[in-house]
Amino acid sequence: MLYRTAGQFKTSYRTDQALFPIRQDAFLLGVILICAWVVFPLTASEFTFQTLLTPILIYSLAALGLNILTGFAGQLSLGTGAFMGVGAYACYKMVTLMPWLNPVVAILLSGVFSAGVGVMFGIPSLRIKGFYLAIATLAAQFFLVWLFEKWAWLYNYNASGAIQVPNLDIFGLYVAGPQASSMTQYYVVLTIVSLLTYLAINLTRGNLGRTWKATRDMDIAAELIGINLMRSKLTAFAVSSYIVGVAGALFVFMWRGAAEPNLFDIPLSFRVLFIAIIGGLGSILGNYLGAILIVGLPVVLNTVPRALGIEVESALLEHLNIMIVGSLIIFFLIIEPHGLNALWRLIREKLIIWPFPH
């Protein structure tokens, strides 16, 4: 049995509440980390870095930020794309105004500006919730994209209205810009994503995470037992917007290389929301599973027909991608609301008790 638990005893509260109560889970994570840090960089091509590895990590981080707000704290948001834009523009201004600033530090600091904007637009959550809060965040989405277009100072009065990532280096090694290699950018993204994922796991498993879950399940009852709803909701907006802002900075500086305001429009917000829904709201692993599916699906639809010698028009492939993603969302909302994460948990439980049927 792959998940044999015989002999794995829990003799203290600490072992009972461990992140990996079963040794096989820790082993599996170790294999994944070895693949991410060693195997993939040594074997992946430029195409794989640009179309799969780097975007999967960035979209996973953005979905993680949204999941903290919606999945753990129960606050609906449709403004993820705009908050990613805040992080991207903040990082751009920092590296242009302070060229001596370490690019990684600039990326991490960009989330602070996004967190401030997120808290400002999260204040209505103290009075409204549900569908009305979603509309309020949608208004933030439209307002911020409009601001990116009209405030010329944000893009240094560029005639095109776009931001172009300059060459940025750390001790002589270019990590962003035209001269940066895809492998270097991948390692920067992987480091930041790993750090913020570790932070999110600890936050959601601690007192703050339990406060968010209580607010999500029944905010009135949570307030009756002494939970400060204002602090709970605003910290959820702050942490979520910080992670989303860092994801936005990585999105432009480590992958796209340039950005216009419409890049952060409502389709990006829905794309991140679809990743969170398909992966599973209220989970950490689901963000990565959803990103792998959403980012990898177009690549599979493009490469498989060509490998089989079948000529398919690009417009048809795009329509197929939209149809499949829409069908998956409907399927998971009806059949398995907790997404791919719940399917993995079911498979894991079956492996633990295999070969017994119950």
C-alpha positions in Angstrom: 0.0 0.0 0.0 1.4 3.4 -1.0 -0.1 5.2 1.9 0.5 2.6 4.7 -0.1 4.4 8.0 0.7 1.5 10.3 3.3 2.4 12.9 2.8 6.2 12.4 1.6 7.1 15.9 0.7 10.5 17.2 1.9 10.8 20.8 1.5 14.6 21.3 -0.7 17.5 20.2 2.2 18.8 18.1 2.4 15.6 16.0 -1.4 15.5 15.8 -1.5 19.0 14.3 1.6 18.5 12.1 1.4 19.9 8.6 2.2 16.4 7.2 0.5 13.8 9.6 1.5 11.1 7.2 5.1 10.6 6.1 4.2 9.9 2.5 2.8 13.4 2.1 6.1 14.9 3.1 7.9 12.5 0.7 5.6 13.5 -2.1 6.2 17.2 -1.5 10.0 16.5 -1.5 9.7 14.9 -4.9 7.7 17.8 -6.2 10.2 20.3 -4.9 13.2 18.4 -6.4 11.4 18.4 -9.7 10.6 22.1 -9.5 14.1 23.2 -8.4 16.3 20.7 -10.2 14.7 18.5 -12.8 12.5 21.0 -14.7 15.2 23.8 -15.0 17.7 21.2 -16.4 15.4 19.6 -18.9 12.9 22.4 -19.9 13.2 24.3 -23.1 12.6 28.0 -23.6 9.1 27.3 -24.9 8.3 25.3 -21.7 9.6 28.1 -19.4 7.5 30.7 -21.2 4.3 28.8 -21.8 4.1 26.4 -18.8 6.4 26.7 -15.9 6.6 30.4 -15.2 2.9 31.3 -15.9 1.7 28.3 -13.9 3.6 29.6 -10.8 2.4 33.2 -11.3 -1.2 32.3 -11.8 -1.0 29.9 -8.8 0.2 32.8 -6.7 -2.6 35.1 -7.9 -5.2 32.4 -7.2 -3.7 31.9 -3.8 -4.2 35.5 -3.0 -7.8 35.4 -4.2 -8.4 32.2 -2.3 -7.4 33.7 1.0 -10.0 36.4 0.5 -12.8 34.3 -1.0 -12.1 30.7 0.0 -10.9 31.3 3.6 -12.5 34.6 4.6 -15.7 34.3 2.5 -15.4 37.8 0.9 -16.2 37.8 -2.8 -13.9 39.7 -5.1 -14.0 40.4 -8.9 -11.1 42.9 -8.8 -8.1 40.6 -8.8 -6.8 41.8 -12.2 -6.8 45.4 -11.1 -4.9 44.6 -7.8 -2.4 42.7 -9.9 -2.0 45.9 -12.0 -1.4 48.0 -8.8 1.5 45.7 -7.9 2.9 45.8 -11.5 2.7 49.6 -11.8 4.1 50.1 -8.3 7.1 47.9 -9.0 7.6 49.8 -12.3 7.7 53.1 -10.6 10.1 51.9 -7.9 12.6 50.5 -10.3 12.5 53.6 -12.5 12.6 56.1 -9.6 15.2 54.1 -7.6 17.4 52.2 -10.1 19.7 51.1 -7.3 16.9 49.1 -5.6 17.1 45.3 -5.7 14.5 44.0 -8.2 13.4 41.2 -5.8 12.9 43.7 -3.0 11.0 46.0 -5.4 8.7 43.1 -6.3 8.1 42.2 -2.7 7.5 45.9 -1.8 5.0 46.3 -4.6 2.6 44.1 -2.7 2.5 46.7 0.1 0.9 49.3 -2.3 -1.6 46.7 -3.5 -2.5 45.8 0.1 -3.2 49.4 0.9 -5.5 49.8 -2.1 -7.1 46.5 -1.2 -7.9 47.6 2.3 -9.3 50.9 1.0 -11.7 49.0 -1.4 -12.3 46.4 1.3 -13.9 48.9 3.7 -17.4 48.4 2.1 -17.2 44.7 3.3 -17.9 46.0 6.8 -21.4 46.9 5.7 -22.2 44.7 2.7 -21.4 41.2 1.7 -22.1 38.5 -0.9 -23.3 39.7 -4.3 -23.1 43.4 -3.3 -19.5 43.1 -2.2 -18.7 41.5 -5.5 -20.2 44.5 -7.4 -18.1 46.8 -5.2 -14.9 45.0 -6.1 -16.0 45.1 -9.7 -16.3 48.8 -9.5 -12.7 48.9 -8.1 -11.7 46.8 -11.1 -13.1 49.3 -13.6 -11.8 52.4 -11.7 -8.2 51.1 -11.3 -7.9 50.1 -15.0 -9.2 53.6 -15.9 -6.6 55.1 -13.6 -3.8 53.1 -15.2 -4.9 54.6 -18.6 -5.4 58.2 -17.5 -2.7 58.8 -15.0 0.4 59.3 -17.3 2.8 59.5 -14.3 2.3 55.8 -13.7 3.9 54.9 -17.1 6.4 57.8 -17.1 4.5 59.7 -19.7 5.2 57.1 -22.4 3.5 57.9 -25.7 2.3 54.3 -26.1 0.7 54.3 -22.6 2.5 51.0 -21.8 5.2 50.1 -19.3 8.4 48.4 -20.6 10.5 46.4 -18.2 14.1 47.6 -18.2 17.1 45.4 -17.7 17.4 44.7 -14.0 20.3 42.8 -12.5 21.4 41.4 -9.1 25.2 41.3 -8.7 25.6 41.4 -12.5 23.1 38.7 -13.2 20.1 40.0 -15.2 16.8 38.9 -13.6 14.4 41.0 -15.6 14.3 42.7 -19.0 15.2 41.6 -22.5 18.7 40.3 -21.4 17.4 38.1 -18.6 17.2 34.4 -19.3 14.0 32.4 -18.8 15.7 30.0 -16.3 16.8 32.9 -14.1 13.4 34.4 -14.2 11.9 31.0 -13.3 14.1 30.7 -10.3 13.1 34.1 -9.1 9.4 33.4 -9.5 9.8 30.0 -7.8 11.6 31.5 -4.8 9.0 34.1 -4.3 6.1 31.8 -4.8 7.6 29.2 -2.4 8.1 31.9 0.2 4.6 33.3 0.0 3.0 29.8 -0.2 4.8 28.9 3.0 3.6 32.1 4.6 0.0 31.5 3.5 0.0 27.9 4.8 1.1 29.2 8.3 -1.4 32.0 8.3 -4.4 29.8 7.3 -3.4 27.2 9.9 -3.0 29.8 12.7 -5.2 32.0 14.8 -5.7 34.4 11.9 -6.8 31.6 9.6 -9.3 30.3 12.1 -10.7 33.9 12.5 -11.1 34.1 8.7 -12.9 30.7 8.6 -15.3 31.7 11.4 -16.1 34.9 9.6 -16.7 33.0 6.4 -19.0 30.4 8.0 -21.2 32.7 10.0 -20.0 36.3 10.7 -22.8 37.0 13.2 -21.8 34.0 15.3 -18.2 34.9 15.0 -18.8 38.4 16.3 -20.9 37.0 19.2 -17.9 34.9 20.4 -15.6 37.9 20.4 -14.1 38.0 16.9 -13.5 41.5 15.6 -15.1 41.4 12.1 -13.5 44.6 11.0 -10.0 43.3 11.8 -10.8 39.9 10.3 -12.1 41.2 7.0 -9.6 44.0 6.5 -6.6 41.7 7.3 -8.0 39.2 4.7 -8.2 42.0 2.1 -4.7 43.2 3.0 -3.0 39.8 2.9 -4.9 38.8 -0.2 -4.1 42.0 -2.0 -0.5 41.8 -1.0 -0.1 38.4 -2.6 -2.0 39.4 -5.6 0.1 42.5 -6.0 3.3 40.5 -5.9 1.8 38.2 -8.5 1.1 41.2 -10.7 4.6 42.4 -10.5 5.9 38.9 -11.3 3.3 38.7 -14.1 4.9 41.7 -15.9 8.5 41.7 -14.8 9.2 38.0 -15.0 7.0 36.9 -17.8 5.3 39.4 -20.1 8.1 42.0 -20.2 5.7 44.8 -21.0 2.1 45.7 -20.2 -0.7 48.0 -21.2 -3.6 48.9 -18.9 -6.1 46.6 -20.7 -3.9 43.6 -19.7 -5.3 43.9 -16.2 -8.9 44.2 -17.3 -11.8 42.0 -16.2 -10.8 38.9 -18.3 -7.7 38.5 -16.1 -9.8 38.7 -12.9 -12.1 36.0 -14.3 -9.2 33.8 -15.3 -7.8 33.9 -11.8 -11.2 33.2 -10.4 -11.7 30.2 -12.6 -8.4 28.8 -11.4 -9.5 29.2 -7.8 -12.9 27.6 -8.5 -11.6 24.7 -10.5 -8.7 24.1 -8.0 -11.0 24.4 -5.0 -11.9 27.3 -2.8 -10.5 27.2 0.7 -7.4 25.2 -0.2 -3.7 25.8 -0.9 -3.0 22.9 -3.2 -6.0 23.6 -5.4 -4.5 26.8 -6.7 -1.6 24.9 -8.2 -3.9 22.2 -9.6 -6.2 24.7 -11.1 -3.4 26.7 -12.7 -1.8 23.6 -14.2 -5.2 22.8 -15.8 -6.1 26.3 -17.0 -2.6 27.2 -18.3 -1.8 23.7 -19.6 -5.0 23.1 -21.5 -4.4 25.5 -24.4 -0.9 24.1 -24.8 -2.3 20.5 -24.9 -5.0 21.6 -27.4 -2.3 23.1 -29.6 0.4 20.4 -29.5 -1.7 17.2 -29.5 -3.4 17.7 -32.9 -0.1 18.7 -34.5 1.6 15.6 -33.0 -1.2 13.5 -34.6 -0.9 15.3 -37.9 -4.3 17.0 -37.7 -4.5 20.5 -38.9 -6.8 22.6 -36.7 -7.5 26.3 -37.1 -6.3 28.5 -34.2 -9.7 30.1 -33.9 -11.3 26.7 -33.4 -8.7 25.8 -30.7 -9.5 29.1 -28.9 -13.2 28.3 -28.9 -12.5 24.7 -27.7 -10.5 26.1 -24.9 -13.3 28.4 -23.8 -15.9 25.7 -24.1 -13.8 23.1 -22.1 -13.0 25.6 -19.3 -16.7 26.7 -19.1 -17.8 23.0 -18.9 -15.3 22.3 -16.2 -16.5 25.2 -14.1 -20.1 24.0 -14.4 -19.0 20.4 -13.6 -17.1 21.4 -10.5 -19.8 23.8 -9.2 -22.4 21.1 -9.5 -20.6 17.8 -8.9 -17.6 18.7 -6.8 -17.8 22.3 -5.4 -14.4 21.9 -3.7 -12.6 21.3 -7.0 -9.6 19.4 -7.9 -8.3 19.6 -4.3 -11.3 17.5 -3.1 -10.6 14.9 -5.9 -7.0 14.6 -4.7 -8.2 14.2 -1.1 -10.6 11.5 -2.2 -7.8 9.6 -4.1 -5.5 10.0 -1.1 -8.1 8.5 1.3 -8.7 5.6 -1.1 -4.9 4.9 -1.2 -4.8 5.0 2.6 -7.4 2.3 3.0 -6.6 0.3 -0.1 -7.3 -2.6 -0.8 -10.3 -2.3 1.5 -13.4 -0.8 -0.1 -14.5 1.4 2.9 
